[in-house]
Amino acid sequence: MRIAILDDYLEISQQVADWSAVTSKADVVVFNRPLAVPDEAAEALKDFDIICTLRERMPIPRRLIERLPRLKYILVTGKRYDTIDVGAAAEHSVLVSNTKVDGRGGGSVAELVWGLILGLARNIPLEDRLMRQGGWQHFAGTTIRNKTLGIIGLGGLGRQVADGGKFFGMDVVAWSQNLTPERAAEAGARYVSKDELFATSDFVTVHVAWSDRTTGLVGAREFGLMKPSAYLINTARGAIVDEVALIDALRRRTIAGAALDVYQTEPLPADHPLRGLDNVILTPHLGYFTREMLAIYYGDAVAAIAAFMDGTPIGVVNGAARNGK
């Protein structure tokens, strides 16, 4: 049996987890670069029985599944499996499982959010670059105390970010399609309308799940409501923010700047216009990417793959599949 570990760019899967439970029974191959879907991926993965993804880095649509004759099992690290066509997998007798972190791993994404907010407020990345070019003091920073922090989505992660806002002495407001004033108050935030959040916030940070109804949730209209001194932070999913509208707002400086960890196309193309803007901080989708978090993901992956190989699969999300391969 052959197992493919996908999109492990730093080959960290083999460092943070003990794979001996599966390497004693199967060959494990790590792919340390993205595979283009479907053609390159189909050719590279045609001889594999098991695929292990890292979160949603590589989609596995029907047109790829149909070209993988040996595939029996897909293991998704993390609880979301939106990028896997689980129905097509079931039709081809391929089981799909996910892993559930269940609160383990701490606040890795929330920590990054605060790094990005502080980076924007004090121009840290840009001042660092200019210092290395021989410069000295180009910008006056912004004090975040007494500023308004607008949180879109007040689930577990949004609540962690709200705690940080209270620590820094900010006025924390929140909105989402399902949020109520009572739930906002429980998290120490004030519930406001969507328009009020964008119009009054100094920092707007996105923490809703990606779905059909949140695609394009932040677009030209919302950027038009924001103050010229305001910033947007997105560590959720790229498609939640209209990328074209964001680039336009950044170029015209109708908002002060943005910090992004997620993009509509990942990895971000080398010639993407966001790379040429000086009022945006860019990080390569590393919100969850800490050794501690990856140890949980890959440790759970080993357990799930071993269970599948033993004939007792766990975490199956397409239970209608009947593996006859």
C-alpha positions in Angstrom: 0.0 0.0 0.0 1.3 3.5 -0.8 0.4 6.7 1.1 0.8 10.2 -0.3 1.3 13.1 2.1 0.3 16.2 0.1 1.5 19.8 0.2 3.9 19.3 3.1 6.2 22.1 1.8 8.6 21.9 4.8 8.4 18.1 5.1 7.3 18.8 8.7 4.9 15.9 8.8 7.7 13.5 9.4 9.3 15.6 12.1 6.3 16.3 14.4 4.5 12.9 14.3 5.5 9.2 14.7 4.5 7.4 11.5 5.9 4.0 12.4 2.3 2.6 12.9 1.8 3.0 9.1 5.4 2.9 7.7 5.7 -0.7 9.0 2.8 -1.6 6.6 3.0 0.9 3.7 5.3 3.2 1.8 4.9 6.9 2.7 5.8 9.5 0.1 5.9 13.2 1.0 5.0 15.8 -1.7 6.8 19.0 -0.8 5.3 21.2 -3.6 1.8 21.9 -4.9 0.4 19.7 -7.5 -1.8 21.2 -10.2 -5.3 19.8 -10.4 -6.2 17.7 -12.2 -3.6 16.7 -14.7 -0.3 16.9 -12.7 -2.0 15.5 -9.6 -3.6 12.7 -11.5 -0.2 11.6 -12.9 1.7 12.0 -9.6 -0.9 10.2 -7.5 -2.2 7.4 -9.8 -0.3 4.7 -8.0 -1.3 5.7 -4.4 -4.0 3.9 -2.3 -4.2 6.6 0.4 -4.0 10.4 0.3 -3.4 12.6 3.3 -4.1 16.3 2.8 -3.0 19.3 4.9 -6.2 21.2 5.6 -7.6 22.4 2.3 -4.3 23.1 0.5 -5.1 20.9 -2.5 -8.7 20.3 -3.7 -9.7 16.8 -4.7 -12.7 17.2 -7.1 -14.5 14.5 -9.1 -12.3 15.0 -12.1 -9.3 14.0 -10.1 -10.9 11.2 -8.2 -12.0 9.6 -11.4 -8.4 9.4 -12.6 -7.0 7.7 -9.4 -7.7 4.0 -10.0 -5.9 2.7 -6.8 -7.4 5.3 -4.4 -9.2 3.8 -1.4 -9.0 6.4 1.3 -8.7 10.2 1.7 -7.7 11.6 5.1 -8.2 15.3 5.6 -6.3 17.0 8.5 -8.7 19.3 10.2 -12.5 19.3 10.5 -13.4 21.0 7.2 -13.5 19.0 4.0 -15.2 21.5 1.6 -12.6 21.0 -1.1 -13.1 17.2 -1.3 -16.0 15.9 -3.5 -17.1 13.4 -0.9 -20.0 12.3 -3.1 -17.7 11.4 -6.0 -15.5 9.7 -3.6 -18.4 7.5 -2.3 -19.4 6.7 -5.9 -15.9 5.4 -6.5 -15.8 3.4 -3.2 -13.3 5.9 -1.6 -13.8 6.6 2.1 -13.1 10.1 3.3 -12.3 10.9 6.9 -11.5 14.1 8.7 -9.7 14.8 12.0 -11.3 17.0 14.7 -9.0 19.2 16.7 -11.7 19.9 19.4 -10.0 22.9 20.9 -6.5 21.4 21.1 -3.5 23.4 20.0 -4.3 26.7 21.7 -5.0 30.0 19.9 -2.5 29.8 17.0 -4.7 31.8 14.6 -5.7 34.4 17.2 -2.0 34.9 18.0 -1.3 35.6 14.3 -4.3 38.0 14.2 -2.7 40.1 16.9 0.7 40.0 15.3 -0.9 41.3 12.1 -2.9 44.0 13.9 0.2 45.2 15.7 2.2 45.0 12.5 -0.3 47.3 10.7 -0.6 49.7 13.6 3.1 50.2 14.0 4.2 49.6 10.4 6.6 46.9 11.6 7.2 45.0 8.3 7.7 48.1 6.2 9.9 49.8 8.7 12.0 46.6 9.0 12.5 46.5 5.2 13.4 50.2 5.1 15.8 49.8 8.0 17.6 47.1 6.0 18.0 49.5 3.1 19.7 52.0 5.4 16.7 54.1 6.3 15.5 55.4 9.7 11.9 56.3 10.9 9.5 56.8 8.0 6.0 56.5 9.7 4.2 57.5 12.8 2.3 54.5 14.3 -1.2 54.2 15.6 -2.0 53.5 19.2 -4.6 50.7 19.4 -5.9 51.5 22.9 -9.3 53.2 22.8 -9.7 52.3 19.1 -12.6 50.2 17.8 -12.0 46.5 16.9 -14.7 45.1 14.6 -15.0 41.3 14.6 -17.0 39.6 11.8 -17.9 36.3 13.4 -17.8 35.7 17.1 -17.3 31.9 17.3 -14.5 30.3 19.2 -11.7 32.1 17.3 -13.6 35.4 17.2 -14.0 35.2 21.0 -10.3 34.7 21.4 -9.6 37.8 19.3 -12.2 39.7 21.4 -10.3 38.8 24.6 -7.2 40.4 23.0 -9.1 43.5 22.2 -10.3 43.8 25.8 -6.7 43.3 27.0 -5.5 46.1 24.7 -8.2 48.5 25.9 -10.2 48.5 22.7 -13.9 49.0 22.1 -14.9 45.6 20.8 -17.9 45.4 18.4 -19.1 42.4 16.5 -21.5 41.3 13.8 -22.4 38.1 11.9 -25.4 36.8 10.1 -26.3 34.6 13.1 -25.0 36.7 16.0 -27.4 38.1 18.7 -26.8 41.0 21.1 -26.9 38.5 24.0 -24.2 36.2 22.5 -22.0 39.2 21.7 -22.3 40.5 25.3 -21.3 37.1 26.6 -18.0 37.4 24.7 -17.5 41.0 26.0 -18.4 42.7 22.7 -21.2 45.0 21.6 -23.5 43.8 18.8 -23.8 46.3 16.0 -25.2 46.1 12.5 -22.9 45.2 9.6 -22.9 48.7 8.3 -22.1 50.2 11.7 -19.2 47.8 12.2 -17.6 48.8 8.9 -18.3 52.5 9.3 -16.9 52.8 12.9 -14.2 50.2 13.3 -10.5 51.1 13.1 -9.6 47.4 12.6 -12.0 44.9 11.0 -11.0 41.2 11.3 -12.8 38.4 9.6 -13.7 35.2 11.5 -16.7 33.6 9.8 -16.6 30.2 8.1 -16.5 30.2 4.3 -19.8 29.1 2.7 -22.0 30.2 -0.2 -23.6 32.9 1.9 -20.2 34.3 3.1 -18.5 34.3 -0.3 -17.9 38.0 -1.1 -19.2 39.1 2.3 -16.7 41.9 2.3 -16.7 43.8 -1.0 -16.7 47.3 -2.6 -19.7 48.4 -0.6 -18.1 47.5 2.7 -14.8 49.1 1.8 -16.8 52.2 0.9 -18.1 52.4 4.4 -14.7 52.1 6.1 -12.8 55.0 7.4 -9.7 56.0 5.4 -7.6 55.3 8.5 -9.1 51.8 9.0 -7.5 48.4 8.3 -8.8 45.0 7.2 -7.4 41.7 8.6 -8.4 38.4 6.9 -7.2 35.1 8.4 -10.4 33.2 7.5 -10.7 32.3 3.8 -9.7 34.3 0.8 -13.1 34.0 -0.9 -14.9 35.8 1.9 -13.3 39.1 0.8 -13.8 40.3 -2.8 -10.1 40.4 -3.8 -10.6 42.8 -6.7 -12.5 45.3 -4.6 -9.8 45.0 -1.9 -7.0 45.7 -4.3 -8.9 48.7 -5.6 -9.4 50.1 -2.1 -5.7 49.6 -1.3 -4.5 51.2 -4.5 -6.8 54.2 -4.1 -6.0 54.2 -0.3 -9.7 54.6 0.6 -8.6 52.3 3.5 -5.3 52.6 5.2 -4.2 49.0 4.6 -4.8 45.3 5.1 -3.2 42.2 6.5 -3.9 38.9 4.7 -3.1 35.3 5.5 -5.5 33.8 3.0 -6.1 34.3 -0.7 -8.5 33.2 -3.5 -5.6 31.4 -5.2 -3.1 29.6 -3.0 -0.1 29.6 -3.2 -0.4 33.3 -4.2 0.9 33.7 -7.8 4.3 35.4 -8.0 2.9 38.1 -10.2 -0.2 38.8 -8.1 -0.9 42.5 -7.7 -1.1 42.2 -3.9 2.6 41.5 -3.9 3.3 45.0 -5.3 1.3 47.0 -2.7 3.1 48.7 0.2 0.1 49.0 2.4 -0.7 45.3 2.8 1.0 42.7 5.0 1.1 39.3 3.4 1.6 36.0 5.2 1.4 32.6 3.4 -1.6 31.0 5.2 0.3 30.2 8.4 -2.4 31.0 10.9 -2.6 27.3 12.0 0.9 26.6 10.9 2.8 26.0 14.2 4.7 22.9 15.2 2.3 22.3 18.0 -0.8 22.5 15.8 0.8 20.4 13.1 1.8 17.8 15.6 -1.9 17.4 16.5 -3.0 17.3 12.8 -0.4 14.7 11.8 -0.7 12.7 15.0 -4.4 12.4 14.4 -3.7 11.5 10.7 -1.5 8.6 11.7 -4.2 7.3 14.0 -6.9 7.6 11.3 -4.8 6.0 8.5 -3.7 3.1 10.9 -7.4 2.5 11.7 -8.3 2.4 8.1 -5.5 -0.1 7.3 -6.8 -2.2 10.2 -10.3 -2.2 8.7 -11.8 0.0 11.4 -11.9 3.5 9.8 -12.7 6.4 12.1 -14.0 9.9 11.4 -15.7 8.9 8.1 -17.7 11.7 6.5 -19.1 9.8 3.5 -20.4 6.7 5.2 -22.3 5.6 2.1 -19.0 4.6 0.5 -18.4 0.8 0.3 -14.8 0.1 -0.4 -14.7 -2.7 -2.9 -11.2 -2.1 -4.3 
